Amino acid sequence: MDYERLRHSSDSAELSAEARRPLPDRSDQAAFSRATALLEAVAGNPSTPVEDRVLLATTMPFPNILVKLSTDPDPRVRAAVAGNPNDKNWLAGRLTKDPDLDVRGAALRNPSTSWRMRLEGAQDPRTDSDTLGFLGGLGLGDDGSPRVLAAMVRRAVAGNPSAASGTLDLLVGDPDPDVSRAARSRRRL
């Protein structure tokens, strides 16, 4: 099979089979390279069934394929890319700005998302309350979060008008006095 033919194919069964074909061993560099290039063609073809594009977006570690899928017209595919732990920081960061709420939420939860992007998401009133709840819990357990950065994100969540009352209740008792003060202040509004 060749790249251009797969890129323009309208045969969804053929595209699905190619999307699910196991990759050759990496030791066979030429075959492995060719297979990943063909996957890129499959990923960018709108005739590839959405469930196969979601599968690729969820499982692929290859930036060229993830970048292609990050602009997919179906938000389920973009959300799968946003949640892929193999994302590069800049790709996850770009998806924190997606117009779809689920895509933004998945990107903000992705461990590769930068703290700057998480802070912006915590400040954004369009961020859904579940994602704000996740961001409001960063650094409170053994999640390896940098203490100061996690506290900045939690403080931003406390000031966000979209934060759920349960999240504010937790943040009122936050060990960081600035976070706790911001949550108490929001409670009074």
mmCIF file of the C-alpha atoms, coordinates in Angstrom:
data_MODEL
# 
_entry.id   MODEL 
# 
loop_
_atom_site.group_PDB 
_atom_site.id 
_atom_site.type_symbol 
_atom_site.label_atom_id 
_atom_site.label_alt_id 
_atom_site.label_comp_id 
_atom_site.label_asym_id 
_atom_site.label_entity_id 
_atom_site.label_seq_id 
_atom_site.pdbx_PDB_ins_code 
_atom_site.Cartn_x 
_atom_site.Cartn_y 
_atom_site.Cartn_z 
_atom_site.occupancy 
_atom_site.B_iso_or_equiv 
_atom_site.pdbx_formal_charge 
_atom_site.auth_seq_id 
_atom_site.auth_comp_id 
_atom_site.auth_asym_id 
_atom_site.auth_atom_id 
_atom_site.pdbx_PDB_model_num 
ATOM 1   C CA . MET A 1 1   ? 0.000   0.000  0.000  1.00 0.00 ? 1   MET A CA 1 
ATOM 2   C CA . ASP A 1 2   ? 1.168   3.481  -0.548 1.00 0.00 ? 2   ASP A CA 1 
ATOM 3   C CA . TYR A 1 3   ? 0.663   6.694  1.329  1.00 0.00 ? 3   TYR A CA 1 
ATOM 4   C CA . GLU A 1 4   ? -1.215  8.648  -1.360 1.00 0.00 ? 4   GLU A CA 1 
ATOM 5   C CA . ARG A 1 5   ? -3.634  5.827  -2.080 1.00 0.00 ? 5   ARG A CA 1 
ATOM 6   C CA . LEU A 1 6   ? -4.517  5.455  1.610  1.00 0.00 ? 6   LEU A CA 1 
ATOM 7   C CA . ARG A 1 7   ? -4.736  9.200  2.040  1.00 0.00 ? 7   ARG A CA 1 
ATOM 8   C CA . HIS A 1 8   ? -7.414  9.427  -0.656 1.00 0.00 ? 8   HIS A CA 1 
ATOM 9   C CA . SER A 1 9   ? -9.125  6.047  -0.220 1.00 0.00 ? 9   SER A CA 1 
ATOM 10  C CA . SER A 1 10  ? -12.850 5.964  0.495  1.00 0.00 ? 10  SER A CA 1 
ATOM 11  C CA . ASP A 1 11  ? -12.759 2.278  1.460  1.00 0.00 ? 11  ASP A CA 1 
ATOM 12  C CA . SER A 1 12  ? -13.501 2.451  5.184  1.00 0.00 ? 12  SER A CA 1 
ATOM 13  C CA . ALA A 1 13  ? -12.922 -1.306 5.678  1.00 0.00 ? 13  ALA A CA 1 
ATOM 14  C CA . GLU A 1 14  ? -9.450  -1.072 4.157  1.00 0.00 ? 14  GLU A CA 1 
ATOM 15  C CA . LEU A 1 15  ? -8.655  2.028  6.228  1.00 0.00 ? 15  LEU A CA 1 
ATOM 16  C CA . SER A 1 16  ? -9.901  0.338  9.394  1.00 0.00 ? 16  SER A CA 1 
ATOM 17  C CA . ALA A 1 17  ? -7.772  -2.730 8.733  1.00 0.00 ? 17  ALA A CA 1 
ATOM 18  C CA . GLU A 1 18  ? -4.718  -0.547 8.188  1.00 0.00 ? 18  GLU A CA 1 
ATOM 19  C CA . ALA A 1 19  ? -5.420  1.435  11.392 1.00 0.00 ? 19  ALA A CA 1 
ATOM 20  C CA . ARG A 1 20  ? -5.529  -1.798 13.400 1.00 0.00 ? 20  ARG A CA 1 
ATOM 21  C CA . ARG A 1 21  ? -2.590  -3.554 11.753 1.00 0.00 ? 21  ARG A CA 1 
ATOM 22  C CA . PRO A 1 22  ? 0.172   -4.266 14.304 1.00 0.00 ? 22  PRO A CA 1 
ATOM 23  C CA . LEU A 1 23  ? 3.331   -2.265 13.762 1.00 0.00 ? 23  LEU A CA 1 
ATOM 24  C CA . PRO A 1 24  ? 6.465   -4.138 12.691 1.00 0.00 ? 24  PRO A CA 1 
ATOM 25  C CA . ASP A 1 25  ? 9.265   -4.482 15.188 1.00 0.00 ? 25  ASP A CA 1 
ATOM 26  C CA . ARG A 1 26  ? 11.284  -1.288 15.570 1.00 0.00 ? 26  ARG A CA 1 
ATOM 27  C CA . SER A 1 27  ? 14.444  -3.233 14.761 1.00 0.00 ? 27  SER A CA 1 
ATOM 28  C CA . ASP A 1 28  ? 13.257  -3.338 11.146 1.00 0.00 ? 28  ASP A CA 1 
ATOM 29  C CA . GLN A 1 29  ? 13.644  0.426  10.793 1.00 0.00 ? 29  GLN A CA 1 
ATOM 30  C CA . ALA A 1 30  ? 12.518  0.656  7.147  1.00 0.00 ? 30  ALA A CA 1 
ATOM 31  C CA . ALA A 1 31  ? 9.329   -1.362 7.690  1.00 0.00 ? 31  ALA A CA 1 
ATOM 32  C CA . PHE A 1 32  ? 8.567   0.474  10.912 1.00 0.00 ? 32  PHE A CA 1 
ATOM 33  C CA . SER A 1 33  ? 9.017   3.873  9.261  1.00 0.00 ? 33  SER A CA 1 
ATOM 34  C CA . ARG A 1 34  ? 6.845   2.894  6.333  1.00 0.00 ? 34  ARG A CA 1 
ATOM 35  C CA . ALA A 1 35  ? 4.086   1.576  8.633  1.00 0.00 ? 35  ALA A CA 1 
ATOM 36  C CA . THR A 1 36  ? 3.983   4.776  10.706 1.00 0.00 ? 36  THR A CA 1 
ATOM 37  C CA . ALA A 1 37  ? 3.852   6.874  7.523  1.00 0.00 ? 37  ALA A CA 1 
ATOM 38  C CA . LEU A 1 38  ? 0.893   4.816  6.330  1.00 0.00 ? 38  LEU A CA 1 
ATOM 39  C CA . LEU A 1 39  ? -0.799  5.327  9.703  1.00 0.00 ? 39  LEU A CA 1 
ATOM 40  C CA . GLU A 1 40  ? -0.402  9.056  9.226  1.00 0.00 ? 40  GLU A CA 1 
ATOM 41  C CA . ALA A 1 41  ? -2.266  8.781  5.900  1.00 0.00 ? 41  ALA A CA 1 
ATOM 42  C CA . VAL A 1 42  ? -5.013  6.711  7.560  1.00 0.00 ? 42  VAL A CA 1 
ATOM 43  C CA . ALA A 1 43  ? -5.273  9.149  10.484 1.00 0.00 ? 43  ALA A CA 1 
ATOM 44  C CA . GLY A 1 44  ? -5.783  12.106 8.171  1.00 0.00 ? 44  GLY A CA 1 
ATOM 45  C CA . ASN A 1 45  ? -8.369  10.437 5.963  1.00 0.00 ? 45  ASN A CA 1 
ATOM 46  C CA . PRO A 1 46  ? -11.963 11.406 6.893  1.00 0.00 ? 46  PRO A CA 1 
ATOM 47  C CA . SER A 1 47  ? -13.163 8.071  5.445  1.00 0.00 ? 47  SER A CA 1 
ATOM 48  C CA . THR A 1 48  ? -11.357 6.244  8.253  1.00 0.00 ? 48  THR A CA 1 
ATOM 49  C CA . PRO A 1 49  ? -14.104 5.247  10.725 1.00 0.00 ? 49  PRO A CA 1 
ATOM 50  C CA . VAL A 1 50  ? -14.231 7.543  13.742 1.00 0.00 ? 50  VAL A CA 1 
ATOM 51  C CA . GLU A 1 51  ? -13.683 4.638  16.174 1.00 0.00 ? 51  GLU A CA 1 
ATOM 52  C CA . ASP A 1 52  ? -10.413 3.851  14.396 1.00 0.00 ? 52  ASP A CA 1 
ATOM 53  C CA . ARG A 1 53  ? -9.326  7.493  14.497 1.00 0.00 ? 53  ARG A CA 1 
ATOM 54  C CA . VAL A 1 54  ? -10.141 7.534  18.236 1.00 0.00 ? 54  VAL A CA 1 
ATOM 55  C CA . LEU A 1 55  ? -8.117  4.317  18.680 1.00 0.00 ? 55  LEU A CA 1 
ATOM 56  C CA . LEU A 1 56  ? -5.122  5.868  16.927 1.00 0.00 ? 56  LEU A CA 1 
ATOM 57  C CA . ALA A 1 57  ? -5.518  9.110  18.905 1.00 0.00 ? 57  ALA A CA 1 
ATOM 58  C CA . THR A 1 58  ? -5.587  7.161  22.159 1.00 0.00 ? 58  THR A CA 1 
ATOM 59  C CA . THR A 1 59  ? -2.743  4.729  21.538 1.00 0.00 ? 59  THR A CA 1 
ATOM 60  C CA . MET A 1 60  ? -0.217  6.313  19.178 1.00 0.00 ? 60  MET A CA 1 
ATOM 61  C CA . PRO A 1 61  ? 3.013   7.733  20.585 1.00 0.00 ? 61  PRO A CA 1 
ATOM 62  C CA . PHE A 1 62  ? 4.015   9.350  17.281 1.00 0.00 ? 62  PHE A CA 1 
ATOM 63  C CA . PRO A 1 63  ? 3.789   13.169 17.129 1.00 0.00 ? 63  PRO A CA 1 
ATOM 64  C CA . ASN A 1 64  ? 3.154   13.265 13.366 1.00 0.00 ? 64  ASN A CA 1 
ATOM 65  C CA . ILE A 1 65  ? 0.026   11.127 13.784 1.00 0.00 ? 65  ILE A CA 1 
ATOM 66  C CA . LEU A 1 66  ? -1.168  12.933 16.909 1.00 0.00 ? 66  LEU A CA 1 
ATOM 67  C CA . VAL A 1 67  ? -0.734  16.337 15.259 1.00 0.00 ? 67  VAL A CA 1 
ATOM 68  C CA . LYS A 1 68  ? -2.802  15.184 12.283 1.00 0.00 ? 68  LYS A CA 1 
ATOM 69  C CA . LEU A 1 69  ? -5.549  13.838 14.584 1.00 0.00 ? 69  LEU A CA 1 
ATOM 70  C CA . SER A 1 70  ? -5.518  16.965 16.782 1.00 0.00 ? 70  SER A CA 1 
ATOM 71  C CA . THR A 1 71  ? -7.268  18.859 13.986 1.00 0.00 ? 71  THR A CA 1 
ATOM 72  C CA . ASP A 1 72  ? -9.846  16.141 13.290 1.00 0.00 ? 72  ASP A CA 1 
ATOM 73  C CA . PRO A 1 73  ? -13.358 17.548 12.774 1.00 0.00 ? 73  PRO A CA 1 
ATOM 74  C CA . ASP A 1 74  ? -14.801 15.080 15.321 1.00 0.00 ? 74  ASP A CA 1 
ATOM 75  C CA . PRO A 1 75  ? -14.317 16.318 18.910 1.00 0.00 ? 75  PRO A CA 1 
ATOM 76  C CA . ARG A 1 76  ? -14.137 12.721 20.179 1.00 0.00 ? 76  ARG A CA 1 
ATOM 77  C CA . VAL A 1 77  ? -10.947 12.238 18.197 1.00 0.00 ? 77  VAL A CA 1 
ATOM 78  C CA . ARG A 1 78  ? -9.458  15.527 19.428 1.00 0.00 ? 78  ARG A CA 1 
ATOM 79  C CA . ALA A 1 79  ? -10.412 14.617 23.030 1.00 0.00 ? 79  ALA A CA 1 
ATOM 80  C CA . ALA A 1 80  ? -8.615  11.280 22.631 1.00 0.00 ? 80  ALA A CA 1 
ATOM 81  C CA . VAL A 1 81  ? -5.501  13.115 21.418 1.00 0.00 ? 81  VAL A CA 1 
ATOM 82  C CA . ALA A 1 82  ? -5.826  15.593 24.292 1.00 0.00 ? 82  ALA A CA 1 
ATOM 83  C CA . GLY A 1 83  ? -5.835  12.752 26.809 1.00 0.00 ? 83  GLY A CA 1 
ATOM 84  C CA . ASN A 1 84  ? -2.986  10.780 25.236 1.00 0.00 ? 84  ASN A CA 1 
ATOM 85  C CA . PRO A 1 85  ? -0.093  10.753 27.738 1.00 0.00 ? 85  PRO A CA 1 
ATOM 86  C CA . ASN A 1 86  ? 2.343   10.570 24.805 1.00 0.00 ? 86  ASN A CA 1 
ATOM 87  C CA . ASP A 1 87  ? 1.405   14.101 23.723 1.00 0.00 ? 87  ASP A CA 1 
ATOM 88  C CA . LYS A 1 88  ? 4.086   16.690 23.567 1.00 0.00 ? 88  LYS A CA 1 
ATOM 89  C CA . ASN A 1 89  ? 3.587   19.600 25.957 1.00 0.00 ? 89  ASN A CA 1 
ATOM 90  C CA . TRP A 1 90  ? 2.901   22.055 23.126 1.00 0.00 ? 90  TRP A CA 1 
ATOM 91  C CA . LEU A 1 91  ? 0.248   19.816 21.546 1.00 0.00 ? 91  LEU A CA 1 
ATOM 92  C CA . ALA A 1 92  ? -1.624  19.268 24.808 1.00 0.00 ? 92  ALA A CA 1 
ATOM 93  C CA . GLY A 1 93  ? -1.316  23.008 25.459 1.00 0.00 ? 93  GLY A CA 1 
ATOM 94  C CA . ARG A 1 94  ? -2.814  23.826 22.076 1.00 0.00 ? 94  ARG A CA 1 
ATOM 95  C CA . LEU A 1 95  ? -5.768  21.541 22.815 1.00 0.00 ? 95  LEU A CA 1 
ATOM 96  C CA . THR A 1 96  ? -6.478  23.382 26.091 1.00 0.00 ? 96  THR A CA 1 
ATOM 97  C CA . LYS A 1 97  ? -7.766  26.140 23.768 1.00 0.00 ? 97  LYS A CA 1 
ATOM 98  C CA . ASP A 1 98  ? -10.044 23.855 21.712 1.00 0.00 ? 98  ASP A CA 1 
ATOM 99  C CA . PRO A 1 99  ? -13.624 25.126 21.277 1.00 0.00 ? 99  PRO A CA 1 
ATOM 100 C CA . ASP A 1 100 ? -15.010 21.818 22.609 1.00 0.00 ? 100 ASP A CA 1 
ATOM 101 C CA . LEU A 1 101 ? -15.357 21.557 26.394 1.00 0.00 ? 101 LEU A CA 1 
ATOM 102 C CA . ASP A 1 102 ? -14.473 17.833 26.516 1.00 0.00 ? 102 ASP A CA 1 
ATOM 103 C CA . VAL A 1 103 ? -11.318 18.359 24.458 1.00 0.00 ? 103 VAL A CA 1 
ATOM 104 C CA . ARG A 1 104 ? -10.191 21.222 26.722 1.00 0.00 ? 104 ARG A CA 1 
ATOM 105 C CA . GLY A 1 105 ? -10.950 19.163 29.822 1.00 0.00 ? 105 GLY A CA 1 
ATOM 106 C CA . ALA A 1 106 ? -8.984  16.163 28.580 1.00 0.00 ? 106 ALA A CA 1 
ATOM 107 C CA . ALA A 1 107 ? -6.020  18.385 27.708 1.00 0.00 ? 107 ALA A CA 1 
ATOM 108 C CA . LEU A 1 108 ? -6.036  20.083 31.116 1.00 0.00 ? 108 LEU A CA 1 
ATOM 109 C CA . ARG A 1 109 ? -5.961  16.664 32.807 1.00 0.00 ? 109 ARG A CA 1 
ATOM 110 C CA . ASN A 1 110 ? -3.123  15.384 30.618 1.00 0.00 ? 110 ASN A CA 1 
ATOM 111 C CA . PRO A 1 111 ? 0.087   14.966 32.665 1.00 0.00 ? 111 PRO A CA 1 
ATOM 112 C CA . SER A 1 112 ? 2.136   16.524 29.852 1.00 0.00 ? 112 SER A CA 1 
ATOM 113 C CA . THR A 1 113 ? 0.184   19.802 29.950 1.00 0.00 ? 113 THR A CA 1 
ATOM 114 C CA . SER A 1 114 ? 2.310   22.650 31.249 1.00 0.00 ? 114 SER A CA 1 
ATOM 115 C CA . TRP A 1 115 ? 1.534   24.381 34.510 1.00 0.00 ? 115 TRP A CA 1 
ATOM 116 C CA . ARG A 1 116 ? 1.073   27.635 32.615 1.00 0.00 ? 116 ARG A CA 1 
ATOM 117 C CA . MET A 1 117 ? -1.686  26.049 30.512 1.00 0.00 ? 117 MET A CA 1 
ATOM 118 C CA . ARG A 1 118 ? -3.266  24.545 33.632 1.00 0.00 ? 118 ARG A CA 1 
ATOM 119 C CA . LEU A 1 119 ? -3.214  27.948 35.295 1.00 0.00 ? 119 LEU A CA 1 
ATOM 120 C CA . GLU A 1 120 ? -4.900  29.523 32.263 1.00 0.00 ? 120 GLU A CA 1 
ATOM 121 C CA . GLY A 1 121 ? -7.505  26.736 32.263 1.00 0.00 ? 121 GLY A CA 1 
ATOM 122 C CA . ALA A 1 122 ? -8.133  27.231 35.985 1.00 0.00 ? 122 ALA A CA 1 
ATOM 123 C CA . GLN A 1 123 ? -8.750  30.935 35.353 1.00 0.00 ? 123 GLN A CA 1 
ATOM 124 C CA . ASP A 1 124 ? -11.031 30.422 32.344 1.00 0.00 ? 124 ASP A CA 1 
ATOM 125 C CA . PRO A 1 125 ? -14.737 30.643 33.297 1.00 0.00 ? 125 PRO A CA 1 
ATOM 126 C CA . ARG A 1 126 ? -15.553 28.343 30.335 1.00 0.00 ? 126 ARG A CA 1 
ATOM 127 C CA . THR A 1 127 ? -13.703 25.452 32.019 1.00 0.00 ? 127 THR A CA 1 
ATOM 128 C CA . ASP A 1 128 ? -16.230 22.895 33.240 1.00 0.00 ? 128 ASP A CA 1 
ATOM 129 C CA . SER A 1 129 ? -16.715 22.264 36.950 1.00 0.00 ? 129 SER A CA 1 
ATOM 130 C CA . ASP A 1 130 ? -15.412 18.651 36.783 1.00 0.00 ? 130 ASP A CA 1 
ATOM 131 C CA . THR A 1 131 ? -12.126 19.792 35.271 1.00 0.00 ? 131 THR A CA 1 
ATOM 132 C CA . LEU A 1 132 ? -11.918 22.605 37.808 1.00 0.00 ? 132 LEU A CA 1 
ATOM 133 C CA . GLY A 1 133 ? -12.431 19.986 40.521 1.00 0.00 ? 133 GLY A CA 1 
ATOM 134 C CA . PHE A 1 134 ? -9.487  18.011 39.114 1.00 0.00 ? 134 PHE A CA 1 
ATOM 135 C CA . LEU A 1 135 ? -7.293  21.125 38.922 1.00 0.00 ? 135 LEU A CA 1 
ATOM 136 C CA . GLY A 1 136 ? -8.372  22.120 42.437 1.00 0.00 ? 136 GLY A CA 1 
ATOM 137 C CA . GLY A 1 137 ? -6.991  18.850 43.780 1.00 0.00 ? 137 GLY A CA 1 
ATOM 138 C CA . LEU A 1 138 ? -3.522  19.141 42.230 1.00 0.00 ? 138 LEU A CA 1 
ATOM 139 C CA . GLY A 1 139 ? -0.711  19.008 44.738 1.00 0.00 ? 139 GLY A CA 1 
ATOM 140 C CA . LEU A 1 140 ? -2.861  17.862 47.638 1.00 0.00 ? 140 LEU A CA 1 
ATOM 141 C CA . GLY A 1 141 ? -1.864  14.200 47.426 1.00 0.00 ? 141 GLY A CA 1 
ATOM 142 C CA . ASP A 1 142 ? 1.115   12.261 46.229 1.00 0.00 ? 142 ASP A CA 1 
ATOM 143 C CA . ASP A 1 143 ? 0.712   13.272 42.593 1.00 0.00 ? 143 ASP A CA 1 
ATOM 144 C CA . GLY A 1 144 ? 4.225   14.728 42.337 1.00 0.00 ? 144 GLY A CA 1 
ATOM 145 C CA . SER A 1 145 ? 2.982   18.234 41.595 1.00 0.00 ? 145 SER A CA 1 
ATOM 146 C CA . PRO A 1 146 ? 5.342   21.119 42.352 1.00 0.00 ? 146 PRO A CA 1 
ATOM 147 C CA . ARG A 1 147 ? 3.954   22.681 45.524 1.00 0.00 ? 147 ARG A CA 1 
ATOM 148 C CA . VAL A 1 148 ? 4.073   26.347 44.496 1.00 0.00 ? 148 VAL A CA 1 
ATOM 149 C CA . LEU A 1 149 ? 2.703   25.804 40.979 1.00 0.00 ? 149 LEU A CA 1 
ATOM 150 C CA . ALA A 1 150 ? -0.095  23.522 42.188 1.00 0.00 ? 150 ALA A CA 1 
ATOM 151 C CA . ALA A 1 151 ? -1.084  26.116 44.810 1.00 0.00 ? 151 ALA A CA 1 
ATOM 152 C CA . MET A 1 152 ? -1.237  28.803 42.107 1.00 0.00 ? 152 MET A CA 1 
ATOM 153 C CA . VAL A 1 153 ? -3.586  26.609 40.057 1.00 0.00 ? 153 VAL A CA 1 
ATOM 154 C CA . ARG A 1 154 ? -5.757  25.813 43.110 1.00 0.00 ? 154 ARG A CA 1 
ATOM 155 C CA . ARG A 1 155 ? -5.964  29.534 43.953 1.00 0.00 ? 155 ARG A CA 1 
ATOM 156 C CA . ALA A 1 156 ? -7.097  30.251 40.367 1.00 0.00 ? 156 ALA A CA 1 
ATOM 157 C CA . VAL A 1 157 ? -9.749  27.522 40.680 1.00 0.00 ? 157 VAL A CA 1 
ATOM 158 C CA . ALA A 1 158 ? -10.958 29.100 43.925 1.00 0.00 ? 158 ALA A CA 1 
ATOM 159 C CA . GLY A 1 159 ? -11.463 32.390 42.084 1.00 0.00 ? 159 GLY A CA 1 
ATOM 160 C CA . ASN A 1 160 ? -13.195 30.851 39.069 1.00 0.00 ? 160 ASN A CA 1 
ATOM 161 C CA . PRO A 1 161 ? -16.959 31.530 38.988 1.00 0.00 ? 161 PRO A CA 1 
ATOM 162 C CA . SER A 1 162 ? -17.522 28.113 37.364 1.00 0.00 ? 162 SER A CA 1 
ATOM 163 C CA . ALA A 1 163 ? -16.045 26.188 40.303 1.00 0.00 ? 163 ALA A CA 1 
ATOM 164 C CA . ALA A 1 164 ? -18.652 23.933 41.927 1.00 0.00 ? 164 ALA A CA 1 
ATOM 165 C CA . SER A 1 165 ? -19.596 24.528 45.540 1.00 0.00 ? 165 SER A CA 1 
ATOM 166 C CA . GLY A 1 166 ? -18.078 21.158 46.534 1.00 0.00 ? 166 GLY A CA 1 
ATOM 167 C CA . THR A 1 167 ? -14.745 22.215 45.049 1.00 0.00 ? 167 THR A CA 1 
ATOM 168 C CA . LEU A 1 168 ? -14.912 25.534 46.920 1.00 0.00 ? 168 LEU A CA 1 
ATOM 169 C CA . ASP A 1 169 ? -15.731 23.651 50.139 1.00 0.00 ? 169 ASP A CA 1 
ATOM 170 C CA . LEU A 1 170 ? -12.530 21.617 49.735 1.00 0.00 ? 170 LEU A CA 1 
ATOM 171 C CA . LEU A 1 171 ? -10.452 24.672 48.869 1.00 0.00 ? 171 LEU A CA 1 
ATOM 172 C CA . VAL A 1 172 ? -11.680 26.568 51.952 1.00 0.00 ? 172 VAL A CA 1 
ATOM 173 C CA . GLY A 1 173 ? -9.725  23.999 53.964 1.00 0.00 ? 173 GLY A CA 1 
ATOM 174 C CA . ASP A 1 174 ? -6.661  24.129 51.683 1.00 0.00 ? 174 ASP A CA 1 
ATOM 175 C CA . PRO A 1 175 ? -3.288  24.019 53.478 1.00 0.00 ? 175 PRO A CA 1 
ATOM 176 C CA . ASP A 1 176 ? -2.091  27.042 51.463 1.00 0.00 ? 176 ASP A CA 1 
ATOM 177 C CA . PRO A 1 177 ? -3.477  30.190 53.142 1.00 0.00 ? 177 PRO A CA 1 
ATOM 178 C CA . ASP A 1 178 ? -3.778  32.092 49.836 1.00 0.00 ? 178 ASP A CA 1 
ATOM 179 C CA . VAL A 1 179 ? -5.903  29.318 48.335 1.00 0.00 ? 179 VAL A CA 1 
ATOM 180 C CA . SER A 1 180 ? -8.051  29.050 51.437 1.00 0.00 ? 180 SER A CA 1 
ATOM 181 C CA . ARG A 1 181 ? -8.537  32.847 51.549 1.00 0.00 ? 181 ARG A CA 1 
ATOM 182 C CA . ALA A 1 182 ? -9.527  32.955 47.844 1.00 0.00 ? 182 ALA A CA 1 
ATOM 183 C CA . ALA A 1 183 ? -12.070 30.140 48.371 1.00 0.00 ? 183 ALA A CA 1 
ATOM 184 C CA . ARG A 1 184 ? -13.569 31.867 51.436 1.00 0.00 ? 184 ARG A CA 1 
ATOM 185 C CA . SER A 1 185 ? -13.801 35.078 49.436 1.00 0.00 ? 185 SER A CA 1 
ATOM 186 C CA . ARG A 1 186 ? -15.701 33.304 46.614 1.00 0.00 ? 186 ARG A CA 1 
ATOM 187 C CA . ARG A 1 187 ? -18.005 31.681 49.187 1.00 0.00 ? 187 ARG A CA 1 
ATOM 188 C CA . ARG A 1 188 ? -19.074 35.154 50.359 1.00 0.00 ? 188 ARG A CA 1 
ATOM 189 C CA . LEU A 1 189 ? -20.124 36.228 46.846 1.00 0.00 ? 189 LEU A CA 1 
# 
